[in-house]
Amino acid sequence: MQPFQFKEFIVHQDKAAMKIGTDAVLLGAWCSVDNFPDTMLDVGSGTGVVSLMLAQRSDAMTIDAVEINDAAHEQSVENFELSTWSDRLFCYHASFEDFTQEMEEAEEKYDLIVSNPPFYSDDFESQDTARNNARFTSSLSFKELVSGVSKLLADQGTFSVIIPFKEQQKFVALALENNLFLTKACRVKGTPTSEVKRSLLEFSFQKKDLIQEELIIEISRHKYTQAYIDLTKDFYLKM
């Protein structure tokens, strides 16, 4: 498995069950860093690509990641150490539940929390356990994710996530139960004629007017829209 070369960093992905995909890059590029967050958390880091993108986009002194899978944790650590931001990046090897408990006891809070969570239901599980844990909600349910985020997010902080569009309503309702309000939503389509596949969502403890967007990735095969190019050009080599 070849490493993935971005403009300012390289990501090895031979150990992680889930390889780099569009979802992670979309999240890393789309989530807002306008409020100059100083502490960030990436829940379920996988290869570490989202954390690395956040390091490139910000001056945050603390960028923590948490990853339960042994191999993916090892991969994140390796990729962090190879980057020019290794002094700001740290990956914890733990379940999100255990991590949340530990950070709560230490009274740690994060200005920005991001997650590209596992999301296929158990019906589609394969024989590959590592891949299952990376892909399926049995390893980290949306309920556990939102609950943990609500405990670790700073009062003025933001939480950004990418999920299947069909799960949006359920996810927003779960967030509301935890006093997290949807402030920004972007519907992602592969092409102008395809159905909405993904939702990029931003939440806050503050109620704000909802900003709604739509992003189309390709006009035709490998011919990307200007909006997608503008979003990802700081990262992809060929954009």
C-alpha positions in Angstrom: 0.0 0.0 0.0 1.6 3.3 -1.2 1.8 6.2 1.2 -0.5 9.1 0.3 1.4 12.3 -0.5 -0.3 15.6 0.4 1.2 19.0 -0.3 2.6 19.5 3.2 2.6 16.0 4.7 2.7 12.3 3.9 0.3 9.6 5.2 1.3 6.0 5.4 -1.8 3.7 5.4 -0.5 0.2 5.3 -1.5 -0.6 8.9 -4.9 1.1 9.2 -8.0 -0.9 8.2 -9.7 2.2 6.7 -7.6 3.9 4.0 -7.7 7.6 3.2 -11.0 8.5 1.6 -12.9 11.6 0.5 -14.9 11.7 3.7 -11.9 12.4 5.9 -10.4 15.0 3.5 -13.8 16.8 3.3 -14.1 16.9 7.1 -10.5 18.1 7.6 -10.9 20.9 5.0 -14.5 21.9 5.8 -14.6 22.1 9.6 -14.2 25.7 10.8 -11.0 27.0 12.5 -12.2 30.6 12.2 -12.3 31.0 16.0 -8.6 30.1 16.3 -9.2 27.0 18.4 -6.2 26.3 20.7 -7.1 22.7 21.7 -8.5 20.2 19.2 -9.6 16.5 19.3 -10.0 14.0 16.5 -12.2 11.1 17.6 -11.3 7.9 15.8 -8.1 9.1 14.0 -7.5 6.1 11.7 -4.5 7.2 9.7 -4.4 10.5 11.4 -5.1 12.5 8.2 -7.8 14.8 9.7 -5.5 15.7 12.6 -2.7 16.4 10.2 -5.0 18.7 8.1 -6.0 20.6 11.2 -2.3 21.0 12.1 -1.7 22.5 8.6 -4.7 24.8 8.9 -4.1 26.2 12.4 -1.7 27.2 15.1 -3.4 25.1 17.7 -0.9 24.0 20.4 -2.8 20.9 21.3 -4.1 18.5 18.7 -5.1 15.3 20.3 -6.5 12.2 18.6 -8.0 9.0 20.1 -8.0 5.6 18.4 -9.1 2.3 19.8 -7.6 0.0 17.1 -4.0 -1.1 17.8 -2.8 -0.9 14.2 -4.6 2.4 13.4 -3.2 3.9 16.6 0.3 2.8 15.6 -0.3 4.3 12.1 -1.5 7.6 13.5 1.5 7.9 15.8 3.9 7.1 12.9 2.3 9.7 10.6 2.3 12.3 13.3 6.0 11.7 14.0 6.9 12.1 10.4 5.2 15.4 10.1 6.6 18.9 10.7 4.0 19.4 13.5 4.9 16.3 15.6 5.3 18.5 18.7 1.6 19.5 18.5 0.1 16.1 17.7 -0.6 13.3 20.1 -2.6 10.1 19.7 -4.2 8.3 22.7 -4.7 4.5 22.5 -8.1 4.1 24.1 -11.9 3.7 23.6 -13.6 7.1 23.3 -15.6 6.2 26.5 -12.4 5.6 28.5 -10.7 8.7 27.0 -13.7 10.9 27.9 -13.7 9.7 31.5 -10.0 10.3 31.8 -10.2 13.8 30.3 -13.3 14.7 32.4 -11.4 13.8 35.6 -8.5 16.0 34.4 -11.1 18.8 33.6 -9.7 19.0 30.0 -11.9 20.7 27.4 -11.5 21.1 23.6 -12.3 24.2 21.5 -12.8 22.0 18.4 -13.8 18.3 18.2 -14.0 16.5 14.9 -15.0 13.0 14.0 -15.3 10.9 10.8 -17.1 8.1 12.7 -17.8 4.5 11.7 -21.3 4.3 10.3 -22.5 1.2 8.6 -25.0 -0.9 10.5 -24.2 -4.4 11.7 -26.1 -6.0 8.8 -23.2 -5.4 6.5 -20.3 -6.6 8.7 -17.6 -8.5 7.0 -15.1 -11.1 8.3 -12.4 -8.5 8.8 -12.6 -7.4 12.4 -10.4 -4.3 12.1 -12.3 -3.1 9.1 -15.6 -3.7 10.9 -14.5 -1.6 13.8 -13.4 1.2 11.5 -16.6 1.0 9.5 -19.4 0.0 11.8 -21.4 1.8 14.5 -21.1 -1.2 16.8 -17.6 0.0 17.8 -18.6 3.6 18.5 -22.3 4.4 18.4 -23.5 7.9 17.5 -25.0 8.1 21.0 -21.6 7.4 22.6 -19.9 9.8 20.3 -22.3 12.7 21.0 -22.5 12.0 24.7 -18.7 12.1 25.0 -18.4 15.2 22.9 -20.9 17.1 25.1 -18.6 16.4 28.1 -15.4 17.4 26.5 -16.4 20.4 24.3 -15.6 23.9 25.6 -18.6 26.2 26.2 -17.8 28.2 23.1 -16.4 25.2 21.2 -17.6 23.6 18.0 -18.1 19.9 17.0 -17.8 18.9 13.3 -18.7 15.5 11.9 -19.3 13.8 8.6 -22.0 11.1 8.4 -24.4 9.5 5.8 -27.1 12.0 4.8 -29.8 9.5 5.7 -28.5 9.5 9.3 -28.6 13.3 9.7 -32.1 13.6 11.3 -31.3 11.0 13.9 -27.9 12.5 14.6 -29.2 16.0 15.0 -31.9 14.8 17.4 -29.2 13.0 19.5 -27.1 16.1 19.6 -30.1 18.2 20.7 -30.6 15.8 23.6 -27.1 16.7 24.7 -27.7 20.5 24.3 -25.7 20.6 21.1 -27.4 22.7 18.4 -26.8 22.4 14.6 -25.2 25.6 13.4 -24.0 24.6 9.9 -24.9 21.8 7.5 -23.4 20.9 4.1 -25.0 18.3 1.8 -22.5 16.5 -0.3 -23.2 15.1 -3.7 -20.9 13.1 -6.0 -22.2 14.7 -9.2 -24.9 17.3 -10.0 -27.5 14.5 -10.8 -26.6 12.0 -8.0 -28.4 11.9 -4.7 -27.0 13.5 -1.5 -24.7 11.0 0.1 -23.0 12.7 3.0 -23.7 15.4 5.5 -21.0 17.7 7.0 -22.5 19.0 10.2 -21.3 21.6 12.8 -22.7 21.8 16.3 -22.4 24.3 19.2 -23.8 24.8 22.7 -25.0 28.2 21.4 -28.1 28.5 19.3 -27.3 30.3 16.0 -29.0 30.8 12.7 -28.4 27.6 10.7 -26.1 28.0 7.7 -27.0 25.5 4.9 -24.7 24.6 2.0 -24.4 22.1 -0.8 -21.2 20.7 -2.2 -20.9 18.8 -5.5 -17.6 17.0 -5.9 -17.4 16.1 -9.7 -19.0 17.5 -12.8 -17.9 14.2 -14.5 -15.4 11.5 -13.8 -12.2 13.1 -12.4 -13.4 16.6 -13.5 -13.9 18.3 -10.2 -16.1 21.3 -9.4 -14.5 24.6 -8.6 -16.1 24.5 -5.1 -14.4 21.1 -4.4 -11.1 22.4 -5.8 -11.2 25.5 -3.7 -12.0 23.4 -0.6 -9.2 20.9 -1.1 -6.5 22.6 -3.1 -4.3 23.3 -0.1 -4.0 19.6 0.5 -4.2 17.5 -2.7 -1.1 17.6 -4.9 -3.0 17.8 -8.2 -5.6 20.4 -7.3 
